[in-house]
């Protein structure tokens, strides 16, 4: 934030308490992460990190996609001007009202958390006469070891399919005629500060998606690696090394270019806190 004078002026004008966001910081973080990811990977802002309408409107100017977890977040990004083609949805415990709002909005993809959600989504899609693009959110038995467990770790937890149930769903995909299963998502860590772990996780997720695609004849419209890009909170924590991230992801992009199944696949990351966490100041008397 640009000095105490700005804070004092804002406090006098708007009163306290208030949140004040520095859009220069957000713009810098978007540019830094885009350079590290390179042209092959797409950014979808995780709205749960900060759903402020001002921040959403600002981020929309950079052509980012967005990732929403509820109909409230969906309403916010639509009000901020994001088109449905730029909206993904990921999140546990989506209600029927959430699912119906996402279907009616015609967003680009809904990541499904379990077989029960596939069944509910099929019923809704049939009722409103839509074909819905879905990705299976996978929780494989491997993952990134978090320093502070936020997401819940690898394996069958509260997020997504374990691999056995995912394969069971893929074997019966024809029983969901209104759903187009066309991708996978894995998000099993948060606030990761070791770039090499993020690179290795990306490689493993892409390999898993390719294997399932071949085995069950799935057209890979989207492979989503989740977020996890960390920012330091403690004095002894170092920022994420974007140089290591850039070099590692460039190698993955080259290998993906050699695989025909990835030719038109969206490769997506869902950063949240990395883009906005360091931009805000909470102003009180």
C-alpha positions in Angstrom: 0.0 0.0 0.0 1.3 3.4 -1.0 2.0 5.0 2.4 0.1 6.0 5.5 -1.3 9.2 3.8 -3.5 7.1 1.4 -4.8 5.1 4.4 -5.6 8.2 6.3 -7.4 9.8 3.4 -9.4 6.6 2.8 -10.3 6.4 6.5 -11.5 10.0 6.6 -13.6 9.5 3.4 -15.2 6.1 4.1 -14.8 5.6 7.8 -13.3 2.6 9.5 -13.1 -0.3 9.6 -12.5 -0.8 5.9 -10.5 -3.0 3.4 -8.2 -1.1 1.0 -6.7 -2.9 -2.0 -3.7 -1.9 -4.1 -4.5 -2.8 -7.7 -0.9 -2.2 -8.7 0.1 -5.2 -6.5 -2.6 -7.4 -8.1 -1.5 -6.4 -11.6 2.1 -7.2 -10.8 1.2 -10.6 -9.4 -0.8 -11.4 -12.5 2.1 -10.4 -14.8 4.7 -12.4 -12.7 2.6 -15.6 -12.7 1.8 -15.4 -16.4 5.4 -15.1 -17.2 6.2 -18.1 -15.1 3.4 -20.2 -16.5 4.1 -19.4 -20.2 1.5 -19.3 -23.0 0.4 -22.9 -22.7 -1.2 -22.6 -19.3 -4.4 -20.6 -18.5 -5.1 -18.7 -15.3 -8.5 -19.0 -13.6 -8.8 -16.8 -10.5 -10.2 -18.7 -7.5 -12.9 -16.3 -6.5 -13.1 -17.8 -3.0 -9.8 -16.0 -2.3 -11.5 -12.6 -2.4 -14.9 -12.1 -4.1 -14.8 -8.3 -3.9 -16.7 -6.9 -6.9 -14.0 -4.3 -7.4 -11.2 -6.9 -7.5 -13.3 -9.2 -9.8 -13.9 -6.3 -12.2 -10.2 -5.4 -12.2 -9.0 -9.0 -12.8 -11.5 -9.4 -15.6 -9.6 -6.7 -17.6 -6.6 -9.1 -18.0 -8.6 -11.8 -19.8 -8.4 -14.3 -16.9 -10.9 -17.0 -16.4 -12.5 -17.5 -13.0 -13.3 -20.4 -10.7 -16.4 -20.2 -8.6 -17.7 -22.5 -5.8 -21.3 -21.4 -5.4 -24.1 -19.5 -7.1 -23.2 -16.5 -5.0 -19.7 -16.4 -6.5 -21.2 -17.1 -9.9 -23.5 -14.0 -9.5 -20.5 -11.9 -8.5 -18.3 -12.8 -11.5 -21.3 -12.3 -13.9 -21.9 -8.9 -12.4 -18.2 -8.1 -12.8 -18.5 -8.9 -16.6 -17.0 -12.4 -16.9 -18.6 -14.3 -19.8 -19.8 -17.9 -19.1 -17.0 -19.2 -21.4 -14.5 -17.8 -18.9 -16.1 -19.5 -15.8 -15.2 -22.8 -14.3 -16.7 -24.2 -11.1 -15.0 -26.3 -8.4 -16.2 -26.8 -4.8 -17.6 -29.4 -2.4 -21.1 -29.4 -1.0 -22.7 -27.7 -4.0 -26.4 -27.5 -3.4 -29.0 -28.4 -6.1 -29.6 -24.6 -6.4 -25.9 -24.0 -7.0 -25.8 -26.8 -9.6 -28.9 -25.5 -11.4 -27.6 -21.9 -11.5 -24.3 -23.2 -13.0 -26.1 -25.2 -15.6 -28.5 -22.4 -16.6 -25.5 -20.0 -16.8 -23.9 -22.2 -19.4 -20.4 -22.0 -17.8 -17.5 -23.7 -19.5 -17.1 -26.6 -17.1 -18.3 -27.9 -13.7 -15.9 -30.0 -11.7 -17.8 -32.8 -10.0 -16.9 -34.0 -6.5 -18.4 -37.5 -6.5 -20.8 -40.0 -8.1 -23.8 -38.5 -6.2 -23.1 -35.1 -7.7 -22.9 -36.7 -11.2 -26.3 -38.2 -10.6 -27.8 -34.9 -9.3 -26.3 -33.0 -12.2 -27.7 -35.4 -14.7 -31.2 -35.0 -13.3 -30.9 -31.2 -13.5 -29.4 -31.2 -17.0 -32.2 -33.5 -18.2 -34.8 -31.3 -16.7 -33.5 -28.0 -18.2 -32.6 -29.8 -21.5 -28.9 -29.0 -21.5 -25.8 -30.9 -22.2 -23.3 -30.0 -19.4 -19.5 -30.2 -19.7 -18.0 -31.7 -16.5 -14.6 -32.7 -15.2 -14.0 -35.2 -12.4 -12.2 -33.8 -9.4 -9.7 -36.5 -8.4 -8.1 -37.1 -5.1 -5.2 -39.5 -5.9 -3.3 -41.3 -3.2 -0.3 -39.0 -3.8 -0.1 -35.2 -3.4 1.9 -32.3 -2.1 2.8 -32.4 1.6 1.5 -29.2 3.0 3.4 -27.4 5.8 0.0 -26.4 7.2 -2.8 -28.8 6.2 -5.6 -26.7 4.7 -7.0 -28.8 1.8 -6.8 -32.1 3.6 -4.0 -34.1 1.9 -4.0 -36.9 -0.7 -6.5 -39.8 -0.9 -10.2 -40.2 -0.1 -11.0 -37.1 1.9 -13.8 -34.5 1.7 -12.7 -33.3 -1.8 -13.3 -35.2 -5.0 -13.2 -38.9 -6.2 -10.7 -41.4 -5.1 -9.3 -43.2 -8.1 -11.4 -46.3 -7.6 -14.7 -44.4 -7.6 -13.6 -42.2 -10.5 -12.9 -45.3 -12.6 -16.3 -46.7 -11.6 -18.0 -43.5 -12.7 -16.1 -43.5 -16.0 -17.1 -47.1 -16.7 -20.8 -46.0 -16.5 -20.4 -42.7 -18.2 -23.1 -43.7 -20.8 -25.7 -43.6 -17.9 -25.2 -39.8 -17.8 -26.4 -38.9 -21.3 -26.7 -35.1 -20.5 -23.2 -34.9 -19.2 -20.1 -34.6 -21.3 -17.2 -35.9 -19.1 -14.3 -34.1 -20.8 -11.6 -33.5 -18.2 -10.1 -33.9 -14.8 -9.1 -31.6 -11.9 -6.7 -32.3 -9.0 -6.3 -29.8 -6.2 -4.8 -31.3 -3.1 -2.6 -28.6 -1.5 -2.7 -25.0 -0.6 -0.1 -22.2 -0.1 2.8 -24.2 -1.4 6.1 -22.3 -1.4 8.3 -25.0 -3.0 8.1 -24.5 -6.7 9.6 -27.9 -7.5 6.7 -29.6 -5.7 4.2 -27.7 -7.8 6.1 -28.7 -11.0 6.2 -32.4 -10.0 2.5 -32.3 -9.1 1.6 -30.8 -12.5 3.6 -33.5 -14.2 1.8 -36.3 -12.3 -1.6 -34.8 -12.8 -1.1 -34.5 -16.5 0.1 -38.1 -16.7 -2.9 -39.3 -14.7 -5.3 -37.4 -16.9 -3.7 -38.9 -20.1 -3.9 -42.4 -18.7 -7.6 -42.1 -17.8 -8.3 -40.5 -21.1 -6.8 -43.4 -23.0 -8.3 -46.1 -20.9 -11.9 -44.7 -21.0 -11.8 -42.8 -24.3 -12.3 -39.3 -22.7 -11.8 -36.2 -24.8 -9.6 -33.9 -22.7 -11.2 -30.5 -23.1 -9.7 -29.4 -19.7 -7.0 -30.5 -17.3 -7.1 -28.4 -14.2 -4.2 -28.5 -11.7 -5.9 -26.4 -9.0 -4.0 -23.6 -7.2 -1.6 -23.8 -4.4 0.7 -21.0 -5.3 1.8 -19.7 -1.9 2.8 -16.5 -0.3 5.0 -16.2 2.8 3.2 -15.6 6.1 6.0 -16.1 8.6 9.3 -14.3 8.8 11.3 -17.4 8.0 9.3 -18.3 4.9 10.8 -17.5 1.4 8.6 -16.5 -1.6 7.8 -19.0 -4.3 10.7 -19.2 -6.8 9.0 -18.4 -10.1 12.2 -19.1 -12.0 12.1 -22.8 -11.0 8.3 -22.8 -11.8 8.9 -21.3 -15.2 11.6 -23.7 -16.2 9.7 -26.8 -15.0 6.4 -25.9 -16.6 8.2 -25.0 -19.9 9.5 -28.6 -20.0 6.0 -30.0 -19.3 4.5 -27.8 -22.0 7.0 -29.1 -24.5 6.2 -32.7 -23.7 2.4 -32.0 -23.9 2.9 -30.6 -27.4 4.0 -34.1 -28.5 0.8 -35.7 -27.3 -2.1 -35.5 -29.7 -4.7 -35.9 -27.0 -3.5 -32.5 -25.5 -3.6 -30.6 -28.8 -6.7 -28.6 -27.9 -6.8 -29.2 -24.2 -7.0 -26.2 -21.8 -4.3 -26.6 -19.1 -5.6 -24.5 -16.2 -4.2 -23.3 -12.9 -6.5 -21.7 -10.3 -4.5 -19.1 -8.3 -6.2 -17.3 -5.5 -4.2 -15.9 -2.7 -1.0 -15.5 -4.8 -2.8 -12.8 -6.9 -4.6 -10.9 -4.1 -3.3 -11.8 -0.6 -0.5 -9.2 -0.5 -2.7 -6.4 -2.0 -5.0 -5.7 1.0 -4.8 -3.6 4.1 -7.3 -3.7 6.9 -7.7 -0.2 8.1 -9.0 0.5 11.7 -8.7 3.3 14.1 
